[in-house]
Amino acid sequence: MAEEKNQTLDIFVDRAKTSLEGKALIGVAGGILLFFLWGMRSCTSTFNNDQNERIALEANNTDTTYTEYNDANIARCEYRYLGTIQNSTDTYKVLTNQKDNRGRKKNLIKLFTTKNRYVGTYNIYSEYKLPLSITNNQLVFINNNHDTCYVQIPDNLKTKIIVPCTQQQYSLNTNN
């Protein structure tokens, strides 16, 4: 009888441990998820991206980089107007946007109409630098080896652009 009570007690203790370990695991996973979501928030909801883009576009000043930090100085967003570029069908304003959130960088090239309407975004992978300027109707890129390469905006915006000094291809995303 005593042996039976010990086995029942052992089963009860094992179930309690399993239940507590499961709850602890869920608690840790939930904490990690919340931390990740908070980190992602810091460069999106904290910044007024549309307002800052408009300021940079309307200023038409290619000599200025507009920089904004979030409240905790953890994340930084930079906007730079490069000027206008043409293909055979239209003229576009070019704005670069670099978002740096605790070392996670996101580099964007955004195209707008001459009336500041959003056209699309090229997402340039973080290890590559954004174009510095527009020369002879081409985007000027300088890679990590200090090689200069020039990229023209294609006539068909659905065609990928290729940055020759990196051989990387980028598609235009038309979702804002």
Summary of the structure (lengths in Angstrom):
residues: 176
radius of gyration: 25.3
end to end distance: 71.1
largest distance: 93.6
contacts: 472
relative contact order: 0.10
helix: 29%
strand: 36%
